[in-house]
Amino acid sequence: TPINKKVSVTDFINNLPSFIGFSNSVQDIADDTVAAISITTALTLLETTGSVATTLANGTVQGQIKIIVHDTDGGASVCTPQTRLGYADLNFVDDGDTAMLMWTGAAWAIIGFADVGADIPADIIDIAN
């Protein structure tokens, strides 16, 4: 039984999974260089120069957060998570399009998004193919 056990803030922070800490946890990808969005980083910055299909593997920890930001527009990207909760895929068309996902332990759920283009609101989310 633990009695008088001390945990420093440094020890606590150093033992958090890497995707929880947002600093130093960024994947910056461009078209035709990486097709798989990393599940070990919290944030992916997506640059498009054409058209590319990306994938997102299943998460590793229930409650895992993944943020994808289309930060440089030059084309479009369709991201298809391996296991999805109530949608087919995510369409990143305009710079600023953003999706925030949470791994439920069984699928990636959309918990937030921004569709900043002049096109149809919420066309970032494909409900069905």
N, CA, C and O atoms as CSV, one atom per row, in Angstrom:
chain,resi,resn,atom,element,x,y,z
A,1,THR,N,N,0.843,-1.186,0.000
A,1,THR,CA,C,0.000,0.000,0.000
A,1,THR,C,C,0.884,1.244,0.000
A,1,THR,O,O,1.844,1.320,0.766
A,2,PRO,N,N,0.572,2.202,-0.839
A,2,PRO,CA,C,1.379,3.415,-0.885
A,2,PRO,C,C,1.134,4.313,0.329
A,2,PRO,O,O,0.001,4.693,0.624
A,3,ILE,N,N,2.202,4.631,1.006
A,3,ILE,CA,C,2.139,5.554,2.135
A,3,ILE,C,C,3.212,6.605,1.907
A,3,ILE,O,O,4.378,6.289,1.670
A,4,ASN,N,N,2.792,7.858,1.984
A,4,ASN,CA,C,3.713,8.972,1.798
A,4,ASN,C,C,4.481,8.893,0.482
A,4,ASN,O,O,5.665,9.228,0.439
A,5,LYS,N,N,3.836,8.463,-0.567
A,5,LYS,CA,C,4.455,8.421,-1.884
A,5,LYS,C,C,4.303,9.794,-2.526
A,5,LYS,O,O,3.222,10.383,-2.498
A,6,LYS,N,N,5.380,10.297,-3.100
A,6,LYS,CA,C,5.351,11.607,-3.737
A,6,LYS,C,C,5.568,11.438,-5.230
A,6,LYS,O,O,6.387,10.634,-5.675
A,7,VAL,N,N,4.812,12.216,-5.987
A,7,VAL,CA,C,4.972,12.249,-7.436
A,7,VAL,C,C,5.201,13.703,-7.821
A,7,VAL,O,O,4.372,14.567,-7.536
A,8,SER,N,N,6.317,13.962,-8.461
A,8,SER,CA,C,6.576,15.333,-8.894
A,8,SER,C,C,5.818,15.610,-10.188
A,8,SER,O,O,5.475,14.686,-10.926
A,9,VAL,N,N,5.562,16.875,-10.453
A,9,VAL,CA,C,4.891,17.261,-11.692
A,9,VAL,C,C,5.728,16.819,-12.890
A,9,VAL,O,O,5.178,16.354,-13.889
A,10,THR,N,N,7.036,16.956,-12.802
A,10,THR,CA,C,7.921,16.545,-13.885
A,10,THR,C,C,7.783,15.061,-14.176
A,10,THR,O,O,7.688,14.668,-15.338
A,11,ASP,N,N,7.770,14.227,-13.135
A,11,ASP,CA,C,7.599,12.788,-13.334
A,11,ASP,C,C,6.243,12.480,-13.969
A,11,ASP,O,O,6.135,11.615,-14.839
A,12,PHE,N,N,5.220,13.191,-13.527
A,12,PHE,CA,C,3.880,12.976,-14.072
A,12,PHE,C,C,3.831,13.334,-15.553
A,12,PHE,O,O,3.357,12.544,-16.369
A,13,ILE,N,N,4.318,14.522,-15.903
A,13,ILE,CA,C,4.295,14.989,-17.295
A,13,ILE,C,C,5.151,14.097,-18.186
A,13,ILE,O,O,4.758,13.792,-19.312
A,14,ASN,N,N,6.305,13.680,-17.703
A,14,ASN,CA,C,7.195,12.845,-18.508
A,14,ASN,C,C,6.633,11.461,-18.782
A,14,ASN,O,O,7.134,10.761,-19.662
A,15,ASN,N,N,5.616,11.054,-18.057
A,15,ASN,CA,C,5.023,9.741,-18.264
A,15,ASN,C,C,3.688,9.783,-19.003
A,15,ASN,O,O,3.027,8.754,-19.147
A,16,LEU,N,N,3.289,10.963,-19.470
A,16,LEU,CA,C,2.082,11.061,-20.288
A,16,LEU,C,C,2.387,10.530,-21.680
A,16,LEU,O,O,3.506,10.694,-22.166
A,17,PRO,N,N,1.413,9.893,-22.336
A,17,PRO,CA,C,1.643,9.474,-23.729
A,17,PRO,C,C,1.950,10.685,-24.607
A,17,PRO,O,O,1.438,11.777,-24.358
A,18,SER,N,N,2.762,10.502,-25.608
A,18,SER,CA,C,3.245,11.616,-26.429
A,18,SER,C,C,2.132,12.383,-27.120
A,18,SER,O,O,2.274,13.584,-27.346
A,19,PHE,N,N,1.022,11.725,-27.465
A,19,PHE,CA,C,-0.021,12.435,-28.197
A,19,PHE,C,C,-0.844,13.354,-27.310
A,19,PHE,O,O,-1.620,14.156,-27.830
A,20,ILE,N,N,-0.704,13.269,-25.978
A,20,ILE,CA,C,-1.459,14.159,-25.095
A,20,ILE,C,C,-0.804,15.537,-25.046
A,20,ILE,O,O,-1.501,16.551,-25.088
A,21,GLY,N,N,0.492,15.586,-24.958
A,21,GLY,CA,C,1.192,16.865,-24.959
A,21,GLY,C,C,1.246,17.425,-26.368
A,21,GLY,O,O,1.774,16.777,-27.272
A,22,PHE,N,N,0.710,18.611,-26.566
A,22,PHE,CA,C,0.636,19.156,-27.913
A,22,PHE,C,C,1.966,19.719,-28.402
A,22,PHE,O,O,2.211,19.725,-29.609
A,23,SER,N,N,2.816,20.182,-27.528
A,23,SER,CA,C,4.101,20.688,-27.989
A,23,SER,C,C,4.976,19.508,-28.381
A,23,SER,O,O,4.910,18.447,-27.761
A,24,ASN,N,N,5.780,19.689,-29.393
A,24,ASN,CA,C,6.670,18.656,-29.923
A,24,ASN,C,C,5.910,17.425,-30.388
A,24,ASN,O,O,6.483,16.338,-30.459
A,25,SER,N,N,4.653,17.575,-30.699
A,25,SER,CA,C,3.848,16.440,-31.123
A,25,SER,C,C,3.071,16.820,-32.383
A,25,SER,O,O,1.843,16.742,-32.414
A,26,VAL,N,N,3.805,17.236,-33.425
A,26,VAL,CA,C,3.174,17.714,-34.651
A,26,VAL,C,C,3.696,16.920,-35.838
A,26,VAL,O,O,4.899,16.691,-35.960
A,27,GLN,N,N,2.796,16.504,-36.705
A,27,GLN,CA,C,3.151,15.888,-37.977
A,27,GLN,C,C,2.803,16.884,-39.062
A,27,GLN,O,O,1.656,17.322,-39.150
A,28,ASP,N,N,3.762,17.250,-39.887
A,28,ASP,CA,C,3.552,18.202,-40.972
A,28,ASP,C,C,3.728,17.443,-42.277
A,28,ASP,O,O,4.844,17.065,-42.633
A,29,ILE,N,N,2.624,17.216,-42.998
A,29,ILE,CA,C,2.718,16.416,-44.219
A,29,ILE,C,C,2.228,17.188,-45.440
A,29,ILE,O,O,1.418,18.109,-45.330
A,30,ALA,N,N,2.733,16.795,-46.594
A,30,ALA,CA,C,2.341,17.377,-47.868
A,30,ALA,C,C,1.885,16.254,-48.796
A,30,ALA,O,O,2.199,15.085,-48.574
A,31,ASP,N,N,1.146,16.621,-49.830
A,31,ASP,CA,C,0.685,15.639,-50.813
A,31,ASP,C,C,1.828,14.789,-51.323
A,31,ASP,O,O,2.954,15.260,-51.479
A,32,ASP,N,N,1.523,13.546,-51.578
A,32,ASP,CA,C,2.434,12.593,-52.201
A,32,ASP,C,C,3.661,12.274,-51.363
A,32,ASP,O,O,4.554,11.576,-51.844
A,33,THR,N,N,3.740,12.760,-50.124
A,33,THR,CA,C,4.882,12.408,-49.289
A,33,THR,C,C,4.502,11.397,-48.224
A,33,THR,O,O,5.268,10.475,-47.943
A,34,VAL,N,N,3.331,11.557,-47.630
A,34,VAL,CA,C,2.865,10.648,-46.586
A,34,VAL,C,C,1.373,10.408,-46.811
A,34,VAL,O,O,0.596,11.358,-46.917
A,35,ALA,N,N,0.983,9.158,-46.883
A,35,ALA,CA,C,-0.434,8.851,-47.067
A,35,ALA,C,C,-1.117,8.490,-45.754
A,35,ALA,O,O,-2.344,8.529,-45.661
A,36,ALA,N,N,-0.330,8.138,-44.737
A,36,ALA,CA,C,-0.900,7.744,-43.446
A,36,ALA,C,C,-0.727,8.865,-42.434
A,36,ALA,O,O,0.387,9.334,-42.201
A,37,ILE,N,N,-1.821,9.287,-41.840
A,37,ILE,CA,C,-1.773,10.290,-40.778
A,37,ILE,C,C,-1.367,9.582,-39.498
A,37,ILE,O,O,-1.915,8.532,-39.164
A,38,SER,N,N,-0.416,10.148,-38.785
A,38,SER,CA,C,0.153,9.520,-37.595
A,38,SER,C,C,-0.833,9.511,-36.424
A,38,SER,O,O,-1.546,10.485,-36.184
A,39,ILE,N,N,-0.854,8.390,-35.706
A,39,ILE,CA,C,-1.662,8.327,-34.477
A,39,ILE,C,C,-0.794,8.593,-33.246
A,39,ILE,O,O,-1.299,8.588,-32.124
A,40,THR,N,N,0.494,8.822,-33.444
A,40,THR,CA,C,1.380,9.085,-32.307
A,40,THR,C,C,1.607,10.571,-32.082
A,40,THR,O,O,2.310,10.954,-31.147
A,41,THR,N,N,1.020,11.415,-32.928
A,41,THR,CA,C,1.084,12.859,-32.714
A,41,THR,C,C,-0.333,13.381,-32.494
A,41,THR,O,O,-1.300,12.817,-33.007
A,42,ALA,N,N,-0.442,14.445,-31.740
A,42,ALA,CA,C,-1.763,15.019,-31.468
A,42,ALA,C,C,-2.272,15.836,-32.643
A,42,ALA,O,O,-3.477,15.901,-32.888
A,43,LEU,N,N,-1.348,16.462,-33.373
A,43,LEU,CA,C,-1.707,17.421,-34.413
A,43,LEU,C,C,-1.060,17.043,-35.729
A,43,LEU,O,O,0.132,16.739,-35.783
A,44,THR,N,N,-1.856,17.064,-36.796
A,44,THR,CA,C,-1.331,16.888,-38.147
A,44,THR,C,C,-1.689,18.122,-38.947
A,44,THR,O,O,-2.853,18.517,-39.025
A,45,LEU,N,N,-0.659,18.734,-39.547
A,45,LEU,CA,C,-0.849,19.856,-40.458
A,45,LEU,C,C,-0.795,19.288,-41.864
A,45,LEU,O,O,0.192,18.661,-42.250
A,46,LEU,N,N,-1.847,19.504,-42.623
A,46,LEU,CA,C,-2.006,18.886,-43.930
A,46,LEU,C,C,-1.848,19.935,-45.022
A,46,LEU,O,O,-2.638,20.874,-45.111
A,47,GLU,N,N,-0.836,19.771,-45.841
A,47,GLU,CA,C,-0.605,20.657,-46.983
A,47,GLU,C,C,-1.007,19.903,-48.239
A,47,GLU,O,O,-0.617,18.751,-48.429
A,48,THR,N,N,-1.785,20.550,-49.095
A,48,THR,CA,C,-2.161,19.901,-50.349
A,48,THR,C,C,-1.596,20.676,-51.529
A,48,THR,O,O,-1.621,21.906,-51.558
A,49,THR,N,N,-1.085,19.925,-52.502
A,49,THR,CA,C,-0.607,20.518,-53.752
A,49,THR,C,C,-1.299,19.845,-54.925
A,49,THR,O,O,-0.996,20.133,-56.082
A,50,GLY,N,N,-2.198,18.976,-54.633
A,50,GLY,CA,C,-2.943,18.233,-55.643
A,50,GLY,C,C,-4.066,17.511,-54.940
A,50,GLY,O,O,-4.772,18.090,-54.115
A,51,SER,N,N,-4.226,16.267,-55.265
A,51,SER,CA,C,-5.273,15.475,-54.639
A,51,SER,C,C,-4.644,14.223,-54.054
A,51,SER,O,O,-3.881,13.533,-54.731
A,52,VAL,N,N,-4.958,13.928,-52.808
A,52,VAL,CA,C,-4.373,12.764,-52.151
A,52,VAL,C,C,-5.389,12.138,-51.205
A,52,VAL,O,O,-6.221,12.821,-50.608
A,53,ALA,N,N,-5.295,10.835,-51.091
A,53,ALA,CA,C,-6.118,10.111,-50.123
A,53,ALA,C,C,-5.234,9.749,-48.944
A,53,ALA,O,O,-4.154,9.188,-49.125
A,54,THR,N,N,-5.686,10.068,-47.732
A,54,THR,CA,C,-4.936,9.726,-46.529
A,54,THR,C,C,-5.762,8.772,-45.681
A,54,THR,O,O,-6.979,8.665,-45.837
A,55,THR,N,N,-5.075,8.084,-44.786
A,55,THR,CA,C,-5.737,7.154,-43.874
A,55,THR,C,C,-5.345,7.495,-42.444
A,55,THR,O,O,-4.334,8.156,-42.206
A,56,LEU,N,N,-6.142,7.043,-41.511
A,56,LEU,CA,C,-5.860,7.203,-40.095
A,56,LEU,C,C,-6.119,5.864,-39.423
A,56,LEU,O,O,-7.252,5.385,-39.402
A,57,ALA,N,N,-5.066,5.258,-38.872
A,57,ALA,CA,C,-5.199,3.960,-38.206
A,57,ALA,C,C,-6.020,4.104,-36.929
A,57,ALA,O,O,-6.242,5.215,-36.447
A,58,ASN,N,N,-6.461,2.994,-36.393
A,58,ASN,CA,C,-7.197,3.005,-35.132
A,58,ASN,C,C,-6.322,3.562,-34.020
A,58,ASN,O,O,-5.102,3.397,-34.037
A,59,GLY,N,N,-6.946,4.219,-33.060
A,59,GLY,CA,C,-6.227,4.771,-31.924
A,59,GLY,C,C,-5.705,3.678,-31.005
A,59,GLY,O,O,-5.995,2.496,-31.189
A,60,THR,N,N,-4.931,4.095,-30.014
A,60,THR,CA,C,-4.327,3.130,-29.105
A,60,THR,C,C,-4.857,3.233,-27.683
A,60,THR,O,O,-4.759,2.280,-26.909
A,61,VAL,N,N,-5.424,4.400,-27.332
A,61,VAL,CA,C,-5.901,4.627,-25.966
A,61,VAL,C,C,-7.274,5.277,-26.030
A,61,VAL,O,O,-7.463,6.257,-26.750
A,62,GLN,N,N,-8.221,4.748,-25.293
A,62,GLN,CA,C,-9.546,5.355,-25.249
A,62,GLN,C,C,-9.427,6.791,-24.776
A,62,GLN,O,O,-8.779,7.064,-23.765
A,63,GLY,N,N,-10.049,7.712,-25.503
A,63,GLY,CA,C,-9.963,9.136,-25.180
A,63,GLY,C,C,-8.869,9.866,-25.943
A,63,GLY,O,O,-8.715,11.078,-25.789
A,64,GLN,N,N,-8.112,9.152,-26.758
A,64,GLN,CA,C,-7.041,9.767,-27.557
A,64,GLN,C,C,-7.638,10.822,-28.484
A,64,GLN,O,O,-8.664,10.589,-29.124
A,65,ILE,N,N,-6.990,11.979,-28.551
A,65,ILE,CA,C,-7.447,13.090,-29.381
A,65,ILE,C,C,-6.542,13.213,-30.598
A,65,ILE,O,O,-5.321,13.098,-30.487
A,66,LYS,N,N,-7.147,13.447,-31.765
A,66,LYS,CA,C,-6.397,13.693,-32.992
A,66,LYS,C,C,-6.986,14.915,-33.659
A,66,LYS,O,O,-8.193,14.981,-33.889
A,67,ILE,N,N,-6.125,15.904,-33.978
A,67,ILE,CA,C,-6.551,17.127,-34.649
A,67,ILE,C,C,-5.859,17.181,-36.003
A,67,ILE,O,O,-4.639,17.040,-36.095
A,68,ILE,N,N,-6.649,17.385,-37.049
A,68,ILE,CA,C,-6.110,17.491,-38.403
A,68,ILE,C,C,-6.495,18.869,-38.947
A,68,ILE,O,O,-7.674,19.222,-38.984
A,69,VAL,N,N,-5.486,19.645,-39.369
A,69,VAL,CA,C,-5.706,20.996,-39.885
A,69,VAL,C,C,-5.163,21.069,-41.307
A,69,VAL,O,O,-3.995,20.769,-41.557
A,70,HIS,N,N,-6.021,21.470,-42.225
A,70,HIS,CA,C,-5.601,21.706,-43.608
A,70,HIS,C,C,-5.015,23.122,-43.627
A,70,HIS,O,O,-5.742,24.106,-43.765
A,71,ASP,N,N,-3.673,23.206,-43.485
A,71,ASP,CA,C,-3.054,24.519,-43.284
A,71,ASP,C,C,-2.547,25.183,-44.558
A,71,ASP,O,O,-2.348,26.398,-44.557
A,72,THR,N,N,-2.333,24.455,-45.629
A,72,THR,CA,C,-1.873,25.044,-46.886
A,72,THR,C,C,-2.677,24.437,-48.026
A,72,THR,O,O,-2.570,23.244,-48.307
A,73,ASP,N,N,-3.482,25.270,-48.680
A,73,ASP,CA,C,-4.379,24.784,-49.721
A,73,ASP,C,C,-3.726,24.864,-51.088
A,73,ASP,O,O,-3.179,25.896,-51.478
A,74,GLY,N,N,-3.795,23.770,-51.798
A,74,GLY,CA,C,-3.331,23.715,-53.173
A,74,GLY,C,C,-4.038,22.572,-53.869
A,74,GLY,O,O,-3.708,22.221,-55.002
A,75,GLY,N,N,-5.004,22.001,-53.191
A,75,GLY,CA,C,-5.731,20.851,-53.710
A,75,GLY,C,C,-6.706,20.366,-52.667
A,75,GLY,O,O,-7.276,21.160,-51.920
A,76,ALA,N,N,-6.898,19.067,-52.614
A,76,ALA,CA,C,-7.856,18.488,-51.667
A,76,ALA,C,C,-7.330,17.155,-51.160
A,76,ALA,O,O,-6.508,16.503,-51.804
A,77,SER,N,N,-7.823,16.765,-49.990
A,77,SER,CA,C,-7.446,15.486,-49.417
A,77,SER,C,C,-8.674,14.840,-48.788
A,77,SER,O,O,-9.471,15.498,-48.119
A,78,VAL,N,N,-8.805,13.557,-49.015
A,78,VAL,CA,C,-9.861,12.780,-48.372
A,78,VAL,C,C,-9.177,11.854,-47.377
A,78,VAL,O,O,-8.319,11.053,-47.748
A,79,CYS,N,N,-9.563,11.970,-46.117
A,79,CYS,CA,C,-9.000,11.127,-45.055
A,79,CYS,C,C,-10.052,10.099,-44.644
A,79,CYS,O,O,-11.185,10.441,-44.305
A,80,THR,N,N,-9.643,8.827,-44.685
A,80,THR,CA,C,-10.540,7.754,-44.290
A,80,THR,C,C,-9.967,7.036,-43.072
A,80,THR,O,O,-9.056,6.219,-43.208
A,81,PRO,N,N,-10.492,7.333,-41.884
A,81,PRO,CA,C,-10.060,6.590,-40.699
A,81,PRO,C,C,-10.404,5.104,-40.844
A,81,PRO,O,O,-11.401,4.744,-41.470
A,82,GLN,N,N,-9.573,4.262,-40.262
A,82,GLN,CA,C,-9.769,2.815,-40.358
A,82,GLN,C,C,-11.133,2.395,-39.814
A,82,GLN,O,O,-11.842,1.610,-40.444
A,83,THR,N,N,-11.498,2.920,-38.641
A,83,THR,CA,C,-12.797,2.631,-38.052
A,83,THR,C,C,-13.446,3.958,-37.680
A,83,THR,O,O,-12.880,4.747,-36.923
A,84,ARG,N,N,-14.650,4.198,-38.225
A,84,ARG,CA,C,-15.328,5.480,-38.065
A,84,ARG,C,C,-16.636,5.296,-37.302
A,84,ARG,O,O,-17.228,4.216,-37.318
A,85,LEU,N,N,-17.079,6.352,-36.640
A,85,LEU,CA,C,-18.332,6.311,-35.888
A,85,LEU,C,C,-19.340,7.258,-36.542
A,85,LEU,O,O,-19.378,8.445,-36.221
A,86,GLY,N,N,-20.154,6.732,-37.458
A,86,GLY,CA,C,-21.248,7.498,-38.046
A,86,GLY,C,C,-20.908,8.350,-39.250
A,86,GLY,O,O,-21.705,9.218,-39.610
A,87,TYR,N,N,-19.788,8.154,-39.880
A,87,TYR,CA,C,-19.439,8.911,-41.079
A,87,TYR,C,C,-18.540,8.042,-41.958
A,87,TYR,O,O,-18.031,7.014,-41.512
A,88,ALA,N,N,-18.349,8.463,-43.216
A,88,ALA,CA,C,-17.565,7.670,-44.159
A,88,ALA,C,C,-16.123,8.159,-44.272
A,88,ALA,O,O,-15.189,7.358,-44.260
A,89,ASP,N,N,-15.946,9.483,-44.382
A,89,ASP,CA,C,-14.603,10.048,-44.492
A,89,ASP,C,C,-14.639,11.542,-44.231
A,89,ASP,O,O,-15.703,12.123,-44.021
A,90,LEU,N,N,-13.463,12.159,-44.244
A,90,LEU,CA,C,-13.314,13.596,-44.012
A,90,LEU,C,C,-12.707,14.224,-45.258
A,90,LEU,O,O,-11.711,13.724,-45.783
A,91,ASN,N,N,-13.304,15.324,-45.739
A,91,ASN,CA,C,-12.833,16.005,-46.943
A,91,ASN,C,C,-12.192,17.334,-46.567
A,91,ASN,O,O,-12.866,18.231,-46.061
A,92,PHE,N,N,-10.892,17.462,-46.813
A,92,PHE,CA,C,-10.177,18.706,-46.554
A,92,PHE,C,C,-9.970,19.408,-47.891
A,92,PHE,O,O,-9.143,18.982,-48.697
A,93,VAL,N,N,-10.730,20.495,-48.130
A,93,VAL,CA,C,-10.735,21.169,-49.420
A,93,VAL,C,C,-10.085,22.547,-49.325
A,93,VAL,O,O,-9.284,22.917,-50.183
A,94,ASP,N,N,-10.424,23.301,-48.294
A,94,ASP,CA,C,-9.946,24.678,-48.145
A,94,ASP,C,C,-8.971,24.782,-46.984
A,94,ASP,O,O,-9.083,24.045,-46.004
A,95,ASP,N,N,-7.997,25.711,-47.096
A,95,ASP,CA,C,-7.118,25.913,-45.953
A,95,ASP,C,C,-7.961,26.415,-44.790
A,95,ASP,O,O,-8.799,27.304,-44.945
A,96,GLY,N,N,-7.727,25.837,-43.643
A,96,GLY,CA,C,-8.520,26.134,-42.456
A,96,GLY,C,C,-9.508,25.036,-42.110
A,96,GLY,O,O,-9.980,24.965,-40.976
A,97,ASP,N,N,-9.833,24.165,-43.083
A,97,ASP,CA,C,-10.689,23.023,-42.755
A,97,ASP,C,C,-9.995,22.213,-41.662
A,97,ASP,O,O,-8.812,21.894,-41.778
A,98,THR,N,N,-10.719,21.889,-40.619
A,98,THR,CA,C,-10.139,21.245,-39.444
A,98,THR,C,C,-11.094,20.198,-38.897
A,98,THR,O,O,-12.310,20.385,-38.911
A,99,ALA,N,N,-10.532,19.090,-38.413
A,99,ALA,CA,C,-11.347,18.073,-37.742
A,99,ALA,C,C,-10.665,17.681,-36.441
A,99,ALA,O,O,-9.447,17.512,-36.396
A,100,MET,N,N,-11.455,17.535,-35.382
A,100,MET,CA,C,-10.964,17.042,-34.104
A,100,MET,C,C,-11.698,15.734,-33.831
A,100,MET,O,O,-12.927,15.687,-33.786
A,101,LEU,N,N,-10.910,14.672,-33.651
A,101,LEU,CA,C,-11.465,13.337,-33.464
A,101,LEU,C,C,-11.068,12.781,-32.104
A,101,LEU,O,O,-10.040,13.158,-31.542
A,102,MET,N,N,-11.894,11.883,-31.584
A,102,MET,CA,C,-11.559,11.181,-30.345
A,102,MET,C,C,-11.748,9.684,-30.578
A,102,MET,O,O,-12.745,9.248,-31.153
A,103,TRP,N,N,-10.757,8.903,-30.113
A,103,TRP,CA,C,-10.834,7.453,-30.203
A,103,TRP,C,C,-11.694,6.955,-29.043
A,103,TRP,O,O,-11.369,7.198,-27.881
A,104,THR,N,N,-12.783,6.263,-29.350
A,104,THR,CA,C,-13.708,5.790,-28.318
A,104,THR,C,C,-13.294,4.446,-27.717
A,104,THR,O,O,-13.899,3.970,-26.757
A,105,GLY,N,N,-12.275,3.857,-28.286
A,105,GLY,CA,C,-11.896,2.505,-27.917
A,105,GLY,C,C,-12.347,1.530,-28.981
A,105,GLY,O,O,-11.882,0.391,-29.031
A,106,ALA,N,N,-13.267,1.987,-29.846
A,106,ALA,CA,C,-13.780,1.143,-30.932
A,106,ALA,C,C,-13.764,1.859,-32.279
A,106,ALA,O,O,-13.713,1.206,-33.321
A,107,ALA,N,N,-13.807,3.208,-32.274
A,107,ALA,CA,C,-13.874,3.964,-33.530
A,107,ALA,C,C,-13.468,5.413,-33.282
A,107,ALA,O,O,-13.441,5.875,-32.141
A,108,TRP,N,N,-13.150,6.134,-34.379
A,108,TRP,CA,C,-12.860,7.564,-34.309
A,108,TRP,C,C,-14.180,8.328,-34.398
A,108,TRP,O,O,-14.899,8.215,-35.391
A,109,ALA,N,N,-14.499,9.105,-33.360
A,109,ALA,CA,C,-15.698,9.941,-33.327
A,109,ALA,C,C,-15.302,11.387,-33.604
A,109,ALA,O,O,-14.262,11.851,-33.138
A,110,ILE,N,N,-16.125,12.090,-34.356
A,110,ILE,CA,C,-15.889,13.518,-34.608
A,110,ILE,C,C,-16.428,14.287,-33.414
A,110,ILE,O,O,-17.614,14.200,-33.094
A,111,ILE,N,N,-15.548,15.048,-32.751
A,111,ILE,CA,C,-16.012,15.851,-31.615
A,111,ILE,C,C,-15.980,17.347,-31.934
A,111,ILE,O,O,-16.456,18.165,-31.147
A,112,GLY,N,N,-15.414,17.698,-33.095
A,112,GLY,CA,C,-15.407,19.087,-33.524
A,112,GLY,C,C,-14.881,19.199,-34.938
A,112,GLY,O,O,-14.090,18.367,-35.381
A,113,PHE,N,N,-15.324,20.237,-35.653
A,113,PHE,CA,C,-14.815,20.471,-37.001
A,113,PHE,C,C,-15.043,21.919,-37.389
A,113,PHE,O,O,-15.889,22.604,-36.816
A,114,ALA,N,N,-14.273,22.379,-38.376
A,114,ALA,CA,C,-14.469,23.697,-38.964
A,114,ALA,C,C,-14.385,23.540,-40.471
A,114,ALA,O,O,-13.408,22.998,-40.990
A,115,ASP,N,N,-15.396,24.007,-41.167
A,115,ASP,CA,C,-15.419,23.998,-42.625
A,115,ASP,C,C,-15.471,25.462,-43.038
A,115,ASP,O,O,-16.520,26.101,-42.965
A,116,VAL,N,N,-14.333,25.987,-43.472
A,116,VAL,CA,C,-14.223,27.429,-43.663
A,116,VAL,C,C,-14.440,27.894,-45.092
A,116,VAL,O,O,-14.403,29.097,-45.349
A,117,GLY,N,N,-14.663,26.997,-46.015
A,117,GLY,CA,C,-14.806,27.361,-47.424
A,117,GLY,C,C,-16.143,27.989,-47.721
A,117,GLY,O,O,-17.041,28.038,-46.881
A,118,ALA,N,N,-16.246,28.473,-48.957
A,118,ALA,CA,C,-17.487,29.087,-49.420
A,118,ALA,C,C,-18.470,28.035,-49.918
A,118,ALA,O,O,-19.568,28.370,-50.361
A,119,ASP,N,N,-18.083,26.776,-49.847
A,119,ASP,CA,C,-18.944,25.714,-50.329
A,119,ASP,C,C,-20.010,25.363,-49.293
A,119,ASP,O,O,-20.204,26.094,-48.322
A,120,ILE,N,N,-20.674,24.282,-49.497
A,120,ILE,CA,C,-21.775,23.860,-48.619
A,120,ILE,C,C,-21.259,23.684,-47.200
A,120,ILE,O,O,-20.252,23.001,-47.010
A,121,PRO,N,N,-21.907,24.273,-46.188
A,121,PRO,CA,C,-21.459,24.081,-44.811
A,121,PRO,C,C,-21.398,22.601,-44.439
A,121,PRO,O,O,-22.260,21.812,-44.826
A,122,ALA,N,N,-20.396,22.254,-43.706
A,122,ALA,CA,C,-20.194,20.903,-43.169
A,122,ALA,C,C,-19.926,19.861,-44.242
A,122,ALA,O,O,-20.201,18.680,-44.031
A,123,ASP,N,N,-19.388,20.279,-45.409
A,123,ASP,CA,C,-19.068,19.252,-46.399
A,123,ASP,C,C,-17.738,18.578,-46.101
A,123,ASP,O,O,-17.277,17.733,-46.868
A,124,ILE,N,N,-17.114,18.958,-44.972
A,124,ILE,CA,C,-15.899,18.270,-44.546
A,124,ILE,C,C,-16.213,16.825,-44.142
A,124,ILE,O,O,-15.347,15.952,-44.214
A,125,ILE,N,N,-17.455,16.581,-43.718
A,125,ILE,CA,C,-17.835,15.252,-43.231
A,125,ILE,C,C,-18.696,14.564,-44.292
A,125,ILE,O,O,-19.763,15.063,-44.647
A,126,ASP,N,N,-18.235,13.426,-44.794
A,126,ASP,CA,C,-19.013,12.582,-45.688
A,126,ASP,C,C,-19.773,11.578,-44.837
A,126,ASP,O,O,-19.166,10.703,-44.219
A,127,ILE,N,N,-21.080,11.692,-44.800
A,127,ILE,CA,C,-21.880,10.793,-43.984
A,127,ILE,C,C,-21.878,9.391,-44.591
A,127,ILE,O,O,-21.774,8.404,-43.863
A,128,ALA,N,N,-21.991,9.294,-45.895
A,128,ALA,CA,C,-21.969,7.994,-46.570
A,128,ALA,C,C,-21.319,8.153,-47.935
A,128,ALA,O,O,-21.411,9.214,-48.552
A,129,ASN,N,N,-20.670,7.112,-48.400
A,129,ASN,CA,C,-20.052,7.154,-49.732
A,129,ASN,C,C,-21.088,6.969,-50.812
A,129,ASN,O,O,-20.752,6.976,-51.997
